[in-house]
Each structure stands twice: as C-alpha cells, then as structure tokens.
C-alpha cells in the first residue's frame, strides 16, 4: 500500500474506468461519454468526466455505467494483474535470476525511501489545472532505462515495468527522482552537456544530454 495515489490521479489514467464486458468488442477499452471524454467514478459513486477538476475519483471499486455495463478503474486492473500469484517473488525468482528475499528487500527499500525519506521543499507551485500547492514533494528514488534495456528485443516490456513502478512511487519529475531527458517537456529549453555552454542566441553548442 505504499503508493502515491495523488500522483497517479493527477498525472496518469489510473482512475479512468475500463469496460469489463468479456467477449464483446468494448472489453478492455476506456469508458467514454457521448463526446468521447474518458469517465471515472467518484468516491460518492457518481460517474463523471475523468479530467474534471475538483473531484475525488476512486482508483479501486467496480462501477456501473449509464448503459448498464460494468467497469473498473485502470489502476484496479493493473493491481489485480500484478497481485496474481504468478507474479509473486517466489514465482518469478527463477525466471529473473534474483532470489525472492532480495526481491522483497528491494521492494521495501524502494517504498521506504520514496515515502519515509520524502523530500518536502517549501516551494509553492501551480499545476496545469490551476491548483496551487504549498510545497514540492520529492521522491529520492531514481531508476533509468537507457539503451542497455531499451535496445533489447524484450526491452519494451522491461521499460514499461520500470516506468509503472516509477509512477506507483510518484518518482517522476520530482526532486531526487527520474527526470525526463530533453527536449521533453518541449516548453522547457533542453539541458546542455556538462562543460558546454549556450551560444549568444540561446542555442546549444553541442547535442543535449
């Protein structure tokens, strides 16, 4: 239960409802309203637009859509998948070459560092929805998947697992955590290589790092 739910709801589709209708064309698709907006369920049980401001969406719990179809938040489907015994430390130890005790220890260390050693900085900021926040919370856990993983034939799924873990911990674009490689986000000028400087017109004199 060491999960940054606020991060998930703010930046991911964890609360979006996914249709649960086996053997139909809509099974596994995001539930949307007539205008195509994704839907979520609030803690009060209402079905509303997932991008609405000022709501308290659920990330677990089944819901019934207006047309009678059942749905569940994307996070619930993810959690159900990974809580399956097939993904337990004991079950995967042989496949990944890391013993079960070490897997459990690493999981505890990641969670403890992200939440018990969080960096709380008195830096107010305003998010993309206009909501003001009094402080900036950092998660001092950083994982990086570069070419050694991403160039492998199975690297996509490995990177996906790493990035899902980063999202669960809220350890993306916060002090002490994983930072996007330039030029993303595009509104921010890319960082220059160490030891290099910008030209007079602001352009880089070397490829960004």
Buried (B, 14 or more C-beta within 10 A) or exposed (E): EEBBBEBBBBBBBBBBBBBBBEEEEEEEEBBBBEEEBBBBBBEEEEBBBBEEEEBEBBBBEEBEBEEEBEBBBBBBBBBEEEEEEEEBBEEBBEEEEEEBEEBEEEEEEBBEBBBEEBBEEEEEEEEEEEEEEEEBBBBBBEBEBEEEBEEEEEBEEBBEEBBEBBBBBBBBBBBBBBBEEBEEEEEEEEBBEEEEEEEEEEEBEEEEE
